[in-house]
Amino acid sequence: SSSTLSSLSFSTAAERPDPSQYVQGVTASDLENSPALKDFFAANFPEAFGKSQGDNDEENEDVFEIDGVLMKIGRPSSSQQQQRQQQQQSENQYMDIDITEQSCDLSLNIRPMVSYKRCIETEEGSRQCRRLRHNDDMIPGMLWGSDPTQGILSNDTSPSTRIMIKTPSRYIQREMDLFTYHNFGSRVYDLTIFEEEGDTEGTVHRVTPRDVQHHPVQFGKLYCLNFVRYYPGKPIDIPITYINEEESPAMKRGGFIAPFNRYVSCIVEEGVSIPEKIELDCTGTLLKDVLRRDRLIFPEGVRPSHKAKEDFLIGTVFGRRVDLAVAATEEGE
């Protein structure tokens, strides 16, 4: 008990207490014959070996007096504290970079992102990627794709065009919180890749996220994130949003659009801000109307790609049966 420990705190080497006072059934001969037991007593009950509590334990224990009883709470030793500091430094070695200071073109709606190059020898494979996710809070991935502005063509399959990277998960989660998981893949980023730990310059690549993988059970846990190079004139999928729903007779009665395509492939000209969404005008839509590309409003400098043809289907307007009857009556009148 704590009272027994306090009464024996000033014992000397000549007056060693009985070990059974600390652990029932343990004798002095057991301590002499068992090195493991001796190490256990030395770590937990140093006074059993005649050591004063003030020699070492004052540094490793906090002593509190409650109702006349001394209560002792152990603290980490200096070696344990040093080990924890080294572990924390290894975990935080990538946290000294301010992402807001990285180069990006906000006027074109391009945001910054930071990543690090992976070592193929020590950070490649399932086990190493698991360690990156659990210990370093890094999400493994790869940068690939063509970019004619940098002389990287689509038929170039050399290893230099595919860069193994690792991205801090907090940066990815921040962007997903801002733009939601579904719209995150439609963003364009200036990705700064640092070659090694001491690199302060980095290399900037204009990219879009691709192949975001999550844990199948644990909600929100990231597994992998790749990036594809982007350049002006390359098709990009932009989400569709609905406007003027109050001007639709069908939607005012509780109708809704059953979407067939939630994104439209667009080409953004050089120097034009990348839109976050493409608007679809719902003015005058009736029940059972089929919505196609002609209702989309493209900003200046943005046009549909070859994938979004004139008959590009966006969705159909549906509603309740009673609404269909009311609409038919109004049309007959």
C-alpha positions in Angstrom: 0.0 0.0 0.0 1.0 3.7 -0.3 1.3 4.0 3.5 3.8 1.1 3.6 5.8 2.7 0.8 6.0 6.0 2.7 7.2 4.3 5.9 10.0 2.5 4.0 11.0 5.4 1.9 14.1 6.0 4.1 15.3 2.4 4.4 19.0 1.8 3.9 20.9 -1.0 2.3 21.5 -2.7 5.7 17.8 -2.6 6.5 16.2 -4.0 3.4 12.5 -4.7 3.9 10.9 -8.1 3.2 9.9 -8.3 -0.5 6.7 -10.0 0.5 5.5 -6.6 1.8 5.4 -5.4 -1.8 4.4 -8.6 -3.6 2.8 -11.4 -1.6 4.7 -14.7 -1.6 8.0 -13.3 -2.9 11.1 -13.9 -0.8 14.6 -12.5 -0.8 16.0 -15.7 -2.3 13.5 -15.3 -5.2 15.0 -11.9 -6.0 18.5 -13.3 -6.0 17.6 -16.3 -8.3 15.3 -14.5 -10.7 16.8 -11.6 -12.8 13.5 -10.8 -14.3 11.9 -10.5 -10.9 14.8 -8.4 -9.7 14.4 -6.0 -12.6 10.7 -5.7 -11.8 11.4 -4.8 -8.2 14.1 -2.4 -9.2 11.8 -0.5 -11.5 8.7 -0.5 -9.2 10.0 -0.8 -5.7 13.6 0.6 -5.6 13.4 1.0 -1.8 13.4 -2.8 -1.5 17.1 -2.6 -2.6 17.9 0.1 -0.1 17.7 3.0 -2.5 16.3 6.2 -1.2 13.2 7.6 -2.7 14.9 10.9 -3.1 17.7 9.5 -5.3 15.9 8.6 -8.4 12.2 8.3 -7.8 11.6 12.0 -7.0 12.4 12.6 -10.7 10.0 9.8 -11.8 7.1 10.2 -9.4 4.7 12.9 -8.2 3.9 12.5 -4.5 0.5 13.9 -3.2 -0.7 13.8 0.4 -4.5 13.1 0.6 -6.0 12.8 4.1 -2.6 12.1 5.6 -1.8 9.3 3.1 1.0 9.7 0.5 -0.2 8.9 -3.0 2.5 8.4 -5.7 1.9 8.7 -9.4 4.6 7.5 -11.7 6.1 9.8 -14.4 8.0 8.8 -17.5 11.7 8.6 -17.0 14.1 10.8 -18.9 14.9 8.0 -21.4 11.2 7.5 -22.0 10.6 11.2 -22.4 13.5 11.4 -24.9 12.1 8.4 -26.8 8.7 10.1 -27.0 10.2 13.4 -28.1 12.1 11.6 -30.9 8.9 9.8 -32.0 7.0 13.1 -32.0 9.7 14.7 -34.0 9.6 11.9 -36.6 5.9 12.2 -36.8 6.0 16.0 -37.1 8.9 16.3 -39.5 6.5 17.2 -42.3 4.4 19.7 -40.3 6.7 22.8 -40.6 5.4 23.8 -44.1 2.8 26.5 -44.4 0.6 25.3 -47.3 -0.8 28.8 -47.7 2.7 30.1 -48.7 3.0 27.6 -51.6 2.8 28.9 -55.1 -0.7 28.8 -56.7 -2.9 30.9 -59.0 -6.0 31.8 -56.9 -7.3 34.1 -59.7 -7.9 30.9 -61.8 -9.5 29.1 -58.8 -6.4 26.9 -58.4 -5.6 26.0 -54.8 -2.2 24.9 -53.3 -1.4 21.3 -52.2 1.8 19.8 -50.7 3.2 16.3 -51.1 6.5 14.5 -50.7 8.3 12.0 -52.9 8.3 8.4 -51.6 11.4 6.3 -51.4 10.9 3.3 -53.7 13.1 1.1 -51.5 11.7 1.8 -48.1 8.2 3.2 -48.7 6.8 0.9 -51.4 4.5 -2.0 -50.8 1.4 -2.7 -48.6 3.3 -2.9 -45.3 5.2 0.3 -45.9 2.1 2.1 -47.0 0.3 0.9 -43.9 3.1 2.3 -41.8 2.8 5.7 -43.6 -0.9 5.9 -42.9 -0.7 4.8 -39.3 2.5 6.3 -38.0 3.3 9.3 -40.3 -0.3 10.3 -41.1 0.6 10.2 -44.8 -1.6 9.0 -47.6 0.3 7.1 -50.4 -0.3 7.8 -54.0 1.2 8.5 -57.4 1.4 11.4 -59.8 1.0 10.4 -63.5 -0.5 11.7 -66.8 0.7 13.7 -69.7 1.4 17.5 -69.8 2.5 18.9 -73.2 3.4 22.2 -71.5 6.2 20.3 -69.7 7.1 18.1 -72.6 5.5 15.0 -71.1 3.5 13.2 -73.8 0.8 10.5 -73.4 3.0 7.9 -75.1 5.8 8.6 -72.6 5.9 5.6 -70.3 9.3 6.2 -68.7 9.5 5.9 -64.9 10.3 9.6 -64.6 6.7 10.5 -65.6 5.3 8.5 -62.7 6.2 9.9 -59.3 5.5 8.0 -56.1 4.3 10.5 -53.5 2.8 10.7 -50.0 0.4 13.5 -49.0 -0.4 14.6 -45.5 -4.0 13.5 -44.7 -4.8 16.8 -42.9 -4.4 18.7 -46.2 -6.7 16.3 -48.1 -9.3 16.3 -45.3 -9.3 20.1 -45.3 -10.1 20.2 -49.0 -12.8 17.6 -48.6 -14.4 19.6 -45.8 -14.4 22.7 -48.0 -15.7 21.1 -51.3 -17.2 17.8 -50.1 -15.9 14.4 -51.2 -18.0 14.3 -54.4 -16.6 17.7 -55.7 -13.0 17.2 -54.6 -12.1 15.4 -57.8 -13.2 18.4 -59.8 -10.7 20.7 -58.3 -7.4 21.8 -59.8 -4.3 22.2 -57.5 -0.8 23.4 -57.8 0.9 20.4 -56.2 4.3 21.1 -54.7 6.4 18.0 -54.4 9.4 18.0 -52.1 12.1 15.6 -53.0 13.5 15.0 -49.5 13.2 16.2 -45.9 15.6 19.1 -46.3 14.1 20.4 -49.6 12.5 23.8 -49.2 11.9 24.7 -52.9 10.0 21.7 -54.3 8.7 21.2 -57.8 5.2 22.5 -58.7 2.8 20.3 -60.8 -0.7 21.4 -61.9 -2.9 18.4 -61.1 -6.4 17.1 -60.4 -7.2 14.5 -57.8 -8.0 11.0 -59.0 -8.9 7.6 -57.5 -9.7 8.6 -53.9 -9.9 5.4 -51.9 -11.5 5.1 -48.4 -11.6 2.4 -45.9 -14.5 0.1 -46.5 -15.6 0.1 -42.9 -14.0 3.0 -41.0 -15.9 6.1 -42.2 -13.7 8.9 -43.4 -10.4 7.0 -43.3 -8.3 7.6 -46.4 -6.3 4.8 -48.0 -4.9 6.2 -51.3 -5.0 9.3 -53.4 -3.5 9.8 -56.9 -3.0 12.9 -58.9 -3.2 13.4 -62.7 -1.4 16.2 -64.5 -3.7 19.0 -65.8 -3.1 21.7 -68.4 -5.4 24.2 -70.2 -7.6 22.6 -72.8 -7.7 19.2 -71.0 -11.2 18.0 -70.3 -12.3 18.2 -66.7 -15.5 17.0 -65.1 -17.4 19.8 -63.3 -20.5 19.2 -61.1 -23.9 20.4 -62.2 -26.1 22.6 -59.9 -29.8 23.6 -60.4 -31.0 27.2 -60.5 -34.5 28.8 -60.9 -36.3 25.8 -59.4 -39.0 28.2 -58.2 -39.8 29.0 -61.8 -40.6 25.4 -62.6 -44.3 24.5 -62.3 -43.4 20.8 -61.6 -40.8 21.5 -59.0 -43.1 24.0 -57.2 -45.5 21.1 -56.6 -42.9 18.9 -55.1 -41.3 17.5 -58.3 -37.7 16.6 -58.5 -35.0 15.8 -61.0 -33.8 12.3 -61.2 -30.2 12.8 -62.2 -28.6 10.7 -64.9 -25.3 12.6 -65.1 -24.1 14.8 -62.1 -21.1 16.1 -63.9 -20.4 17.5 -67.4 -17.0 17.3 -69.1 -15.7 20.8 -70.0 -12.7 22.4 -71.6 -11.5 25.5 -69.9 -9.4 27.9 -72.0 -6.1 29.2 -70.9 -6.3 32.2 -68.5 -10.0 31.5 -67.6 -11.0 30.8 -64.1 -12.0 27.2 -63.6 -15.7 27.2 -62.5 -16.7 25.3 -59.4 -20.1 24.3 -60.9 -22.1 24.5 -64.1 -25.6 25.8 -63.7 -28.7 24.2 -65.2 -31.7 26.5 -65.7 -35.0 24.8 -64.5 -37.3 27.6 -65.7 -40.5 26.2 -67.2 -39.7 22.5 -66.7 -42.7 20.2 -66.4 -43.2 16.7 -65.2 -41.6 14.1 -67.4 -39.4 16.7 -69.1 -36.0 15.3 -70.2 -33.2 17.7 -69.4 -30.3 17.9 -71.8 -27.2 19.9 -72.5 -29.1 22.9 -74.0 -30.3 23.9 -70.5 -26.7 24.2 -69.2 -25.2 27.7 -68.8 -21.5 27.7 -69.6 -19.4 30.7 -68.5 -17.3 32.6 -71.0 -14.2 30.6 -71.9 -15.7 27.3 -70.9 -17.2 24.9 -73.4 -18.4 21.3 -73.3 -15.9 18.7 -74.5 -16.5 16.0 -77.1 -17.9 13.7 -74.4 -20.9 16.0 -73.7 -22.7 16.0 -77.1 -25.9 17.9 -77.8 -28.1 15.0 -76.7 -26.1 14.7 -73.4 -28.7 13.5 -70.8 -28.7 15.2 -67.5 -31.9 13.9 -65.9 -35.7 13.7 -66.0 -38.3 15.6 -64.0 -40.5 13.4 -61.8 -43.3 13.9 -59.3 -46.3 12.4 -57.5 -49.2 10.9 -59.4 -51.5 13.6 -58.1 -49.2 16.2 -59.5 -49.4 14.5 -62.9 -53.2 14.8 -62.8 -53.1 18.4 -61.9 -50.6 19.2 -64.6 -52.7 17.4 -67.2 -55.8 19.3 -66.1 -54.0 22.6 -66.4 -52.7 21.7 -69.8 -56.2 20.8 -71.0 -57.6 24.1 -69.8 
